[in-house]
Amino acid sequence: MENVITLVSLLLNVVFGAGLFATVKQIKTLKHDVTKAGAEAEGAKAEAKSKEIDNEEKILKLNQEYVVEPLKKEIARFSRIITRFEKAFEKVKECEYKEECPVRREFQKREDEQ
């Protein structure tokens, strides 16, 4: 009878011991999987941030190329026009027809008269 109890005890230890071992092994595997998934998520976040920065740099370059540079050229063009205009306006003072000059009259109008 003692052999039977030993055998049953041995079988129960193997069954429950193996179950406990499998549970511990499963927990370790799950922890590893969670750690791996966390690392992959961090890698994906870093890659997304890198792509976001690249996209922002591309947008800035496009903005510079298609907005800022053309506006700089247009401002420079207007500056040249204004300079020429100022020179011409200064010459009105010397003009012998300055009293009847339509350009001079136009300049003398106030904003609300236009």
TORKELUM-958042 format. One record per residue (C-alpha): x, y, z; residue in one letter. Coordinates in steps of 0.001 Angstrom, whole numbers, plus 500000, padded with zeros to 6 digits. Layout:
<u: X	v: Y	w: Z	rest: A>
...
***
This chain:
<u: 500000	v: 500000	w: 500000	rest: M>
<u: 502893	v: 502303	w: 500723	rest: E>
<u: 504099	v: 501839	w: 497164	rest: N>
<u: 500720	v: 502918	w: 495862	rest: V>
<u: 500753	v: 506086	w: 497969	rest: I>
<u: 504308	v: 506839	w: 496831	rest: T>
<u: 503306	v: 506239	w: 493223	rest: L>
<u: 500208	v: 508464	w: 493544	rest: V>
<u: 502285	v: 511097	w: 495312	rest: S>
<u: 504928	v: 510899	w: 492597	rest: L>
<u: 502281	v: 511185	w: 489863	rest: L>
<u: 500623	v: 514148	w: 491566	rest: L>
<u: 504001	v: 515871	w: 491954	rest: N>
<u: 504805	v: 515317	w: 488285	rest: V>
<u: 501386	v: 516510	w: 487137	rest: V>
<u: 501195	v: 519543	w: 489406	rest: F>
<u: 504923	v: 520217	w: 489246	rest: G>
<u: 504861	v: 520169	w: 485435	rest: A>
<u: 501804	v: 522417	w: 485458	rest: G>
<u: 503581	v: 524868	w: 487731	rest: L>
<u: 506692	v: 524715	w: 485566	rest: F>
<u: 504583	v: 525316	w: 482438	rest: A>
<u: 502840	v: 528259	w: 484114	rest: T>
<u: 506147	v: 529820	w: 485179	rest: V>
<u: 507553	v: 529259	w: 481692	rest: K>
<u: 504413	v: 530817	w: 480151	rest: Q>
<u: 504699	v: 533853	w: 482455	rest: I>
<u: 508344	v: 534336	w: 481464	rest: K>
<u: 507410	v: 534022	w: 477782	rest: T>
<u: 504616	v: 536565	w: 478212	rest: L>
<u: 506969	v: 539007	w: 479978	rest: K>
<u: 509458	v: 538619	w: 477138	rest: H>
<u: 506714	v: 539190	w: 474560	rest: D>
<u: 505502	v: 542308	w: 476405	rest: V>
<u: 509064	v: 543665	w: 476595	rest: T>
<u: 509615	v: 542909	w: 472903	rest: K>
<u: 506318	v: 544569	w: 471940	rest: A>
<u: 507236	v: 547629	w: 474024	rest: G>
<u: 510610	v: 547885	w: 472292	rest: A>
<u: 508951	v: 547539	w: 468880	rest: E>
<u: 506440	v: 550241	w: 469815	rest: A>
<u: 509263	v: 552575	w: 470885	rest: E>
<u: 511049	v: 551845	w: 467600	rest: G>
<u: 507876	v: 552629	w: 465661	rest: A>
<u: 507442	v: 555881	w: 467613	rest: K>
<u: 511024	v: 556886	w: 466874	rest: A>
<u: 510582	v: 556081	w: 463184	rest: E>
<u: 507320	v: 558045	w: 463052	rest: A>
<u: 509001	v: 561026	w: 464726	rest: K>
<u: 511870	v: 560820	w: 462237	rest: S>
<u: 509431	v: 560764	w: 459319	rest: K>
<u: 507549	v: 563705	w: 460840	rest: E>
<u: 510776	v: 565708	w: 461069	rest: I>
<u: 511661	v: 564782	w: 457468	rest: D>
<u: 508218	v: 565900	w: 456302	rest: N>
<u: 508523	v: 569188	w: 458180	rest: E>
<u: 511925	v: 569813	w: 456584	rest: E>
<u: 510459	v: 569106	w: 453138	rest: K>
<u: 507570	v: 571491	w: 453827	rest: I>
<u: 509990	v: 574207	w: 454917	rest: L>
<u: 512092	v: 573736	w: 451764	rest: K>
<u: 508997	v: 573870	w: 449560	rest: L>
<u: 507759	v: 576939	w: 451413	rest: N>
<u: 511137	v: 578589	w: 450923	rest: Q>
<u: 511250	v: 577676	w: 447229	rest: E>
<u: 507667	v: 578456	w: 446236	rest: Y>
<u: 506648	v: 581213	w: 448658	rest: V>
<u: 509565	v: 583011	w: 450285	rest: V>
<u: 511906	v: 583263	w: 447297	rest: E>
<u: 509225	v: 584503	w: 444869	rest: P>
<u: 508102	v: 587055	w: 447460	rest: L>
<u: 511683	v: 588249	w: 447942	rest: K>
<u: 511986	v: 588738	w: 444186	rest: K>
<u: 508668	v: 590580	w: 444060	rest: E>
<u: 509668	v: 592828	w: 446970	rest: I>
<u: 512987	v: 593603	w: 445268	rest: A>
<u: 511097	v: 594427	w: 442051	rest: R>
<u: 508727	v: 596751	w: 443932	rest: F>
<u: 511682	v: 598374	w: 445640	rest: S>
<u: 513266	v: 599158	w: 442266	rest: R>
<u: 509957	v: 600537	w: 440976	rest: I>
<u: 509558	v: 602751	w: 444043	rest: I>
<u: 513129	v: 604007	w: 443704	rest: T>
<u: 512499	v: 604949	w: 440069	rest: R>
<u: 509199	v: 606510	w: 441043	rest: F>
<u: 510812	v: 608606	w: 443787	rest: E>
<u: 513462	v: 609856	w: 441372	rest: K>
<u: 510806	v: 610801	w: 438821	rest: A>
<u: 508698	v: 612515	w: 441477	rest: F>
<u: 511655	v: 614601	w: 442638	rest: E>
<u: 512079	v: 615857	w: 439067	rest: K>
<u: 508522	v: 617246	w: 439036	rest: V>
<u: 509769	v: 620147	w: 441156	rest: K>
<u: 512118	v: 621169	w: 438353	rest: E>
<u: 509585	v: 620784	w: 435559	rest: C>
<u: 508553	v: 623984	w: 433792	rest: E>
<u: 504990	v: 622617	w: 433530	rest: Y>
<u: 504717	v: 621680	w: 437194	rest: K>
<u: 501686	v: 623946	w: 437839	rest: E>
<u: 499574	v: 622052	w: 435310	rest: E>
<u: 501181	v: 618639	w: 435667	rest: C>
<u: 498513	v: 615891	w: 435960	rest: P>
<u: 500965	v: 613623	w: 437755	rest: V>
<u: 501657	v: 616261	w: 440387	rest: R>
<u: 497936	v: 616893	w: 440843	rest: R>
<u: 497351	v: 613189	w: 441316	rest: E>
<u: 500006	v: 613098	w: 444042	rest: F>
<u: 498515	v: 616073	w: 445798	rest: Q>
<u: 495114	v: 614421	w: 446142	rest: K>
<u: 494303	v: 613012	w: 449531	rest: R>
<u: 493412	v: 609382	w: 449921	rest: E>
<u: 489709	v: 610073	w: 450459	rest: D>
<u: 489531	v: 611967	w: 447145	rest: E>
<u: 490714	v: 609013	w: 445082	rest: Q>
***
